[in-house]
Amino acid sequence: MTIKDIEKSYGICGLVCALCSYNKTCAGCRMKNDDCEIKTCCRSKGLTYCYLCAEWPCEKKMHKGIRIRAFNSVAKSEGLEKLAEYLYKNTNRGIFYHRPDGLTGDYDKCKTEQDVIELLKNGRPDPYGNCPVYETEHFILRFISSDDAADLLECYSDPKAQQFFNADYCTSDFRYSTLEEMQNCIEGWLYAYQNGYFVRFGIVDKPKSKAVGTVEIFGGDYGVLRIDIKSDYENKSHLSELIQTADAFFDDFNCEKIVAKAVPASTERIAALTAAGFEPFDWEPGREHYYMKRRP
């Protein structure tokens, strides 16, 4: 596929037919005579694209999606050829317009129209420049803070939680009993982030507005996922929520595989990993009891 292929397939409304995974035999809306209010509207005004209209963006349903609005904004301000160039480059970077199995992709993860435009122009966001935030039903995962020390000490001094920590190839066993130890650990995590080594997210219990543990993701071909959490939350339901965020890590941290440790005694953790598609994995000497999931 070329830049010209993308440009030629650009739909009247702002859909990009050449990148659509839904129907590979579709010739695009400009080649059809189907009944579409946007197509009819543009033709009545002698226009080939919505973004050329003085009234764009209007209140039509198609124009309420931030992806279409962003694409049309770029086409209007920089030209359709430039938009096609952005899309072409991102496709070759592994940024999906649509995932092969559905009608959503990486642009649909963006929260605002400006976020879509930045992804278009800059490619995959750098998590070490702008740390992402993830939210589940009960938790928020956001970048660790030194202000979390007192809350996290409750996790890292919890003997029931300690037995499930993954300290393989780390400089600490993460078993702390004083606030000073916890603060020093967090300083180490902040240093690692600043140097692009890995990210430690604080797991915030939303109803309590309190950090109850951490999630670490170490990117690369094999992304290492570590979850440390208070023993009150060491159950399949809560762990499943956190493990599900790993699907976003594949893209956000450019991982082809993600591995996580679960010792035999961690039956709830193993159940959650298995339910999320992780399988037992014989990694290498010194790394035992691991589970692995490939990029979906």
N, C-alpha and C positions, 0 to 999 in steps of 0.2 A: 504494500500500500504506500502511496506517495502523498505528498502535501496536496497535490492537485486532486487526487482522488477524494481526499477529505473535503477540500473546498467545493468540488463539484457536487458532492452529496449533501451539502448543508441544506437542511430543510427550511421551508418558508418561515416556520415558527421559531426555529433555533435548535431543533433536534439534529443530531449528526448521524445520518443514515449509514455511512460507511463504517462507523464504529459500533453500530447497534448489534447486540448479540441475539436479538429476539427472532429476527426473520432475515436470513441471509439472501433470500430471493427477492426481497422488497426492492423496487426500483426507485423508491423515494417519492415524496408527496408531489413533486413537480411533474412527475411522469404519470401520475394517476388522475382520474377524473372523479375521485370519491368525494363525498359531501363533507367538507371541512369548513367550519365557519371562518377560520383564520385564512385558509386558502382563498375562500370566496371574497373575504374582506380585502385582502391584498390585491387580488385580481381586479376588483371593482375600482381600486385606486391606481391601477397600473403599476403596482410595485411587485418586485420579485422576493423581497424579504420584509419581515415585520420591522426589523431594526431601522429600515429606511423611512418608516412612517413618522410624520411629525407628531403623531399622537402616541407613539410608543414610549414607555410601556403602558398599555391600556389595561382594563380590568378583566380581560378575557382569562378564563381559567388556566390556559396553557402558560400564561405569562406570570403566574404566581409562584412557580418553582424557581428556587434561587439559581439552579444550574443553568436553566434556559435564559434567565435574566442576565446572568453573568456573561454567558457566551455572546449574547446579543449586544451587551454593553461593550465588550472588547471588539466585536465586529464593527460596531458603530464608530468607536473612537480610534481604532487602529487599522481597520480594514479586515475583510474576510480572509484574505491570504495570510495575514499575520496570525489570526486566530487559528487557522488550519496548521500553520507552522508550530504554534504552541502545542496543539493537540497531537501532532505527529511526533514531536520530540518527547512528550510525556508518554505516549504509547510505547515508544522504544525504551523508555526508562522503567517500564513496568507499571505505569499508572493507568488504571482501567477506567474507561468511559462506562462500560458495563462489565461486570464479572461474567464469565462464560456461562454461569448457571442462572442468570437473572437479569433484571432491568435496573439494577443499582450498581454503582461502582464507587471509586475513590472520591469523585467530585460530590457525590451525595452524602459523604460523611461530613462535609463542611457545614458550619453553623450559619454563616452569613454569605451574602453575595460577594463581599470583598474577600472572604476566605477562598472562595472558588477562583476568583481572579488571581490571587496570589499563588494558588496551586498551579493554575494554568501557566503563569509566567515564570515561576521559580522552581517548578517540579516538586518533588517530595519535600515537605517541610523537615527541617533539621530539628529532631527532638532535643538536641543539646543547645539549640538556640532559642527554642520556644517549647518548653516542656508541655506535652499534651496532658489533658485532664480527662479521666474516664469516670462514668457514673453508672452504677447498677441500682437495683431496687433499694438496697439498704446501705450502700457504700459510695463514697467518692474516693477515687485514687488521684491524688495530686502530689506535686513535688514535695519532698521532705523538707521540714523546717526545723531550725534549732529550737523553736518554740514548742516542738512536739516532745521534747526530752522527757518531761515528767510523765506524760501520758504513756509514752512508749516503754518507759522503765517498767510499767506494770506488765507488759508483754515479755520483755527480755529478762525479767527476774522471776517469771512464772515457770516453775519446774515442769509442770504438765505441758507447757508450750515448748520448752527448751528441747525436749526429746525429739521434736519434729523439725528443728532448725537444720538447714543445709549449710554447713561450714566448709564444704570440700574446697580445698585450695585457697582458703581465706586466711587472713592473718589473725583472725579472732574466732572464738567459738560462740560469740554473741551471748554469753551467759553473764549478765551484769547484775550487780547488787547495789550500786550507788549511782546517783544522778550524774556525778562527774564522769563515770565510765560511759554512761549513755550519751552524754554531751560530746565526749571525745569520739565516740563511734559516729555520731551524726556529722561531726566535722570531717571525718574521713569520707563519708558518703558524699558530702557537698564537694569536697576536693575531687573525688572521682568523677562527679558530674561535670565539673568545670573543665576537666581534662578529657572528657568524652569517653570515659571508661565504661560506665554503666549508669543506670538511673535507679534510684530508690524512691518509690512512691510511698507516701503515708496513706494507710487505709483508714479513712474517716468514717465512723459510724454516723450516718446522717441524723437519726433522731437524737443522738447524744452529743453531736458535734465534737467528737473526741477521737483522737488517733488510737486505734486498737491494734495496730501492727503495721507491717510494711510489705511491699511487693518490689522485688528487684527484677529488672530485665537487662540482660547483657546481650547486646545485639551481635550480629554476624551470621554466618551460615548456620551454626548451631547457637540459637539464642537460649541462654540459661535463665529459667524462671525460678525465682525463690519467693516463697510466701511464708512470712513469719506472722503469726497472729495469736492473740490471747486464747487460752484454752477454751474459754466460753464459746468461741466461734469455730472451734475445730470440729465442724460437722459438715456433712455432704452438701446441705443446702447453701450455707454461707460460702463454703469453699468453691462450690460450682459457680456462684456469681462472680467470684474473683478470677477463676480460671477462664471463664468465658471471655474476659478481656484480652486473653492471649491471642485471640483471632485478630484483634487490631494491631497487636505487636508485630505480626508477620509483615505488615505493610509499614507501620510507623518506624520500626527499627530494622527493616530490610532483612528479615530472617527467613530462611528456607525451611528450617526445622526449629522446634522449640522443645527443650528437654526440662524436666522437673523431677526432683528427687522425692520419693515417698518410701520411707522405711516400712518393713512388713507390719509393724505395730500401728501404722497410721491408716487404719482400715477406711476411715471416712474420707481421707485425702485420696486414697487409691480409688475409691468408688467415684469420687468427683472427677478425677483425671480420666478414668475410663469412660465415664459418661460423656466427657467432652471430646472424646476421640483420641486420647493418648493411649499408647500401647507400650508394654514392657520393652525396655531397650538395653541391650548389653553394649555399653559405651566403650570404656577403656579401663585398664587396671587402675584401681584407686577411686573409681567412680562406680559405685554400686547402687542398686535399687532405683534406677532411673526409668522414666517414662517419656516417650517422645511422640510428638505430633508434627506432621508435615504441613506445609502451607496448603490451605484448602484449595 
